[in-house]
């Protein structure tokens, strides 16, 4: 839904910022969105401070039970500074599929899927939750390793140097396009 301001400018209503324009391409359920977040290897974290947007790529882990996204970064830097000043975030991830050629240039397309999340990121201070978030991230990327010790050790010194964040999800949407079989 779009509302007009007193100056005639269009303002997007908050609940509509997550609704895909093309409803025919919206992911059909929250289960589809969750499945996509569980398999996507990385995403992009968007923050904004004093009208200056910042986007950074992040490895992440989506925890279905708590409906949270965990990611890590250094204990200091732009990500941490931005989140301390404004915890509101947007997180997005996407994948591309096959090219969908056409004889008409405007009809060319590509298969794709994407998810966009809105929420608030918080610095994880509780050490047990911090370890939980990092273990989830490690398991996501090392689950195929055939080692005697399938869970890599979390060194206390490294834990102290690593910031872990949890995105508390307020809303999300997913979009997809696939060729007809």
C-alpha positions as a Markdown table, in Angstrom:
| # | Residue | x | y | z |
|---|---|---|---|---|
| 1 | Unk | 0.0 | 0.0 | 0.0 |
| 2 | Unk | 1.3 | 3.4 | -0.9 |
| 3 | Unk | 0.1 | 6.6 | 0.9 |
| 4 | Unk | 0.6 | 10.1 | -0.4 |
| 5 | Unk | 2.3 | 12.6 | 2.0 |
| 6 | Unk | 1.2 | 16.3 | 2.3 |
| 7 | Unk | 3.7 | 17.1 | -0.4 |
| 8 | Unk | 2.2 | 14.5 | -2.8 |
| 9 | Unk | 5.2 | 12.1 | -2.3 |
| 10 | Unk | 4.6 | 8.4 | -1.9 |
| 11 | Unk | 5.3 | 6.8 | 1.4 |
| 12 | Unk | 5.4 | 3.0 | 1.8 |
| 13 | Unk | 3.4 | 1.7 | 4.7 |
| 14 | Unk | 5.5 | -0.3 | 7.0 |
| 15 | Unk | 3.7 | -3.6 | 6.6 |
| 16 | Unk | 3.9 | -3.4 | 2.9 |
| 17 | Unk | 7.7 | -3.1 | 2.8 |
| 18 | Unk | 7.8 | -6.9 | 3.0 |
| 19 | Unk | 5.2 | -7.8 | 0.4 |
| 20 | Unk | 6.6 | -8.6 | -3.0 |
| 21 | Unk | 5.1 | -6.4 | -5.7 |
| 22 | Unk | 4.6 | -9.5 | -7.9 |
| 23 | Unk | 2.4 | -11.7 | -5.6 |
| 24 | Unk | 2.5 | -14.5 | -8.3 |
| 25 | Unk | 6.2 | -14.8 | -7.4 |
| 26 | Unk | 5.9 | -14.7 | -3.6 |
| 27 | Unk | 7.1 | -17.8 | -1.8 |
| 28 | Unk | 4.0 | -19.8 | -0.9 |
| 29 | Unk | 4.6 | -20.2 | 2.8 |
| 30 | Unk | 6.8 | -19.4 | 5.8 |
| 31 | Unk | 8.1 | -23.0 | 5.6 |
| 32 | Unk | 9.6 | -22.2 | 2.1 |
| 33 | Unk | 11.2 | -19.1 | 3.5 |
| 34 | Unk | 12.7 | -21.0 | 6.4 |
| 35 | Unk | 14.0 | -23.8 | 4.1 |
| 36 | Unk | 15.7 | -21.2 | 2.0 |
| 37 | Unk | 17.3 | -19.5 | 5.0 |
| 38 | Unk | 18.5 | -22.9 | 6.2 |
| 39 | Unk | 20.3 | -23.7 | 2.9 |
| 40 | Unk | 21.6 | -20.3 | 1.8 |
| 41 | Unk | 25.3 | -20.1 | 2.4 |
| 42 | Unk | 25.6 | -16.4 | 3.0 |
| 43 | Unk | 23.6 | -13.2 | 3.0 |
| 44 | Unk | 23.9 | -9.4 | 3.1 |
| 45 | Unk | 23.4 | -7.4 | 6.3 |
| 46 | Unk | 22.1 | -3.8 | 5.7 |
| 47 | Unk | 22.4 | -1.2 | 8.4 |
| 48 | Unk | 21.9 | 2.6 | 8.4 |
| 49 | Unk | 23.4 | 5.3 | 10.6 |
| 50 | Unk | 22.6 | 9.0 | 10.1 |
| 51 | Unk | 21.2 | 8.3 | 6.7 |
| 52 | Unk | 24.3 | 6.5 | 5.6 |
| 53 | Unk | 23.5 | 2.9 | 4.5 |
| 54 | Unk | 26.1 | 0.1 | 4.8 |
| 55 | Unk | 25.8 | -3.4 | 3.4 |
| 56 | Unk | 28.2 | -6.3 | 4.3 |
| 57 | Unk | 28.3 | -9.9 | 3.4 |
| 58 | Unk | 27.9 | -12.4 | 6.2 |
| 59 | Unk | 28.1 | -16.1 | 6.8 |
| 60 | Unk | 25.0 | -16.9 | 8.9 |
| 61 | Unk | 23.0 | -19.6 | 10.6 |
| 62 | Unk | 19.2 | -19.5 | 10.8 |
| 63 | Unk | 17.9 | -21.2 | 13.9 |
| 64 | Unk | 14.3 | -22.3 | 13.2 |
| 65 | Unk | 13.4 | -23.0 | 16.8 |
| 66 | Unk | 14.0 | -19.4 | 17.9 |
| 67 | Unk | 13.4 | -17.8 | 14.5 |
| 68 | Unk | 16.8 | -16.0 | 14.7 |
| 69 | Unk | 19.7 | -15.4 | 12.4 |
| 70 | Unk | 23.1 | -15.6 | 14.0 |
| 71 | Unk | 26.3 | -14.2 | 12.5 |
| 72 | Unk | 29.7 | -13.1 | 13.7 |
| 73 | Unk | 32.2 | -10.3 | 13.2 |
| 74 | Unk | 35.2 | -8.7 | 14.8 |
| 75 | Unk | 34.7 | -7.1 | 18.3 |
| 76 | Unk | 35.3 | -3.7 | 16.7 |
| 77 | Unk | 34.6 | -2.2 | 13.3 |
| 78 | Unk | 31.9 | -0.7 | 11.2 |
| 79 | Unk | 29.3 | -3.6 | 11.7 |
| 80 | Unk | 29.5 | -3.3 | 15.5 |
| 81 | Unk | 29.6 | 0.5 | 15.5 |
| 82 | Unk | 26.5 | 0.7 | 13.2 |
| 83 | Unk | 24.5 | -1.8 | 15.3 |
| 84 | Unk | 25.3 | 0.0 | 18.5 |
| 85 | Unk | 23.9 | 3.2 | 17.0 |
| 86 | Unk | 20.9 | 1.6 | 15.2 |
| 87 | Unk | 20.0 | -2.0 | 15.8 |
| 88 | Unk | 17.4 | -2.0 | 13.0 |
| 89 | Unk | 18.6 | -4.2 | 10.1 |
| 90 | Unk | 17.6 | -5.7 | 6.9 |
| 91 | Unk | 19.1 | -9.1 | 5.9 |
| 92 | Unk | 18.9 | -10.5 | 2.4 |
| 93 | Unk | 20.0 | -13.7 | 0.7 |
| 94 | Unk | 19.4 | -14.9 | -2.9 |
| 95 | Unk | 20.3 | -17.6 | -5.4 |
| 96 | Unk | 20.2 | -17.7 | -9.2 |
| 97 | Unk | 19.1 | -20.5 | -11.3 |
| 98 | Unk | 18.9 | -21.1 | -15.1 |
| 99 | Unk | 18.8 | -18.4 | -17.7 |
| 100 | Unk | 15.4 | -18.3 | -19.4 |
| 101 | Unk | 16.1 | -17.2 | -23.0 |
| 102 | Unk | 13.6 | -15.6 | -25.3 |
| 103 | Unk | 13.5 | -14.3 | -28.9 |
| 104 | Unk | 12.5 | -10.9 | -27.4 |
| 105 | Unk | 15.1 | -9.2 | -25.4 |
| 106 | Unk | 12.6 | -7.8 | -22.9 |
| 107 | Unk | 11.3 | -11.3 | -22.2 |
| 108 | Unk | 14.7 | -12.8 | -21.1 |
| 109 | Unk | 14.7 | -13.9 | -17.5 |
| 110 | Unk | 16.4 | -16.0 | -14.9 |
| 111 | Unk | 15.3 | -18.4 | -12.3 |
| 112 | Unk | 15.9 | -17.1 | -8.8 |
| 113 | Unk | 14.8 | -17.2 | -5.2 |
| 114 | Unk | 15.4 | -14.6 | -2.5 |
| 115 | Unk | 14.4 | -13.8 | 1.1 |
| 116 | Unk | 14.4 | -10.4 | 2.8 |
| 117 | Unk | 14.3 | -10.1 | 6.6 |
| 118 | Unk | 13.6 | -7.1 | 8.7 |
| 119 | Unk | 14.4 | -7.1 | 12.4 |
| 120 | Unk | 16.7 | -5.9 | 15.2 |
| 121 | Unk | 20.3 | -7.2 | 15.7 |
| 122 | Unk | 21.6 | -7.5 | 19.2 |
| 123 | Unk | 25.1 | -8.3 | 20.5 |
| 124 | Unk | 25.0 | -11.7 | 22.2 |
| 125 | Unk | 26.6 | -11.2 | 25.6 |
| 126 | Unk | 25.5 | -14.5 | 27.2 |
| 127 | Unk | 28.5 | -16.9 | 26.7 |
| 128 | Unk | 26.3 | -20.0 | 26.4 |
| 129 | Unk | 24.2 | -18.3 | 23.7 |
| 130 | Unk | 27.4 | -17.0 | 22.0 |
| 131 | Unk | 28.8 | -20.6 | 21.9 |
| 132 | Unk | 25.4 | -21.9 | 20.7 |
| 133 | Unk | 25.3 | -19.4 | 17.8 |
| 134 | Unk | 28.9 | -20.1 | 16.8 |
| 135 | Unk | 28.3 | -23.9 | 17.0 |
| 136 | Unk | 25.3 | -23.6 | 14.8 |
| 137 | Unk | 27.3 | -21.6 | 12.3 |
| 138 | Unk | 30.2 | -24.2 | 12.4 |
| 139 | Unk | 27.8 | -27.1 | 12.0 |
| 140 | Unk | 26.1 | -25.5 | 9.0 |
| 141 | Unk | 29.4 | -25.4 | 7.1 |
| 142 | Unk | 31.2 | -28.4 | 8.5 |
| 143 | Unk | 28.4 | -31.0 | 8.6 |
| 144 | Unk | 29.9 | -32.9 | 5.7 |
| 145 | Unk | 33.3 | -33.4 | 7.3 |
| 146 | Unk | 34.1 | -36.9 | 8.5 |
| 147 | Unk | 36.3 | -36.1 | 11.4 |
| 148 | Unk | 36.8 | -38.1 | 14.7 |
| 149 | Unk | 35.7 | -34.9 | 16.5 |
| 150 | Unk | 32.8 | -33.5 | 14.4 |
| 151 | Unk | 32.5 | -30.4 | 16.5 |
| 152 | Unk | 35.5 | -28.0 | 16.3 |
| 153 | Unk | 36.7 | -26.7 | 19.6 |
| 154 | Unk | 35.7 | -23.1 | 20.6 |
| 155 | Unk | 38.9 | -21.7 | 22.1 |
| 156 | Unk | 38.1 | -19.3 | 25.0 |
| 157 | Unk | 40.6 | -16.7 | 23.6 |
| 158 | Unk | 39.0 | -16.8 | 20.2 |
| 159 | Unk | 35.6 | -16.5 | 21.8 |
| 160 | Unk | 36.7 | -13.2 | 23.5 |
| 161 | Unk | 37.9 | -11.8 | 20.1 |
| 162 | Unk | 34.7 | -12.7 | 18.3 |
| 163 | Unk | 31.4 | -10.8 | 18.3 |
| 164 | Unk | 28.2 | -12.8 | 17.8 |
| 165 | Unk | 25.0 | -11.2 | 16.9 |
| 166 | Unk | 21.4 | -12.4 | 16.8 |
| 167 | Unk | 18.8 | -10.9 | 14.5 |
| 168 | Unk | 15.4 | -11.0 | 16.2 |
| 169 | Unk | 13.2 | -11.3 | 13.1 |
| 170 | Unk | 10.1 | -8.9 | 12.9 |
| 171 | Unk | 9.0 | -9.7 | 9.4 |
| 172 | Unk | 10.2 | -11.4 | 6.2 |
| 173 | Unk | 9.2 | -12.2 | 2.7 |
| 174 | Unk | 10.4 | -14.5 | 0.0 |
| 175 | Unk | 10.3 | -14.3 | -3.8 |
| 176 | Unk | 11.0 | -16.9 | -6.5 |
| 177 | Unk | 10.8 | -17.6 | -10.2 |
| 178 | Unk | 11.2 | -20.9 | -11.8 |
| 179 | Unk | 10.6 | -22.1 | -15.4 |
| 180 | Unk | 7.5 | -24.1 | -16.1 |
| 181 | Unk | 8.4 | -27.7 | -16.5 |
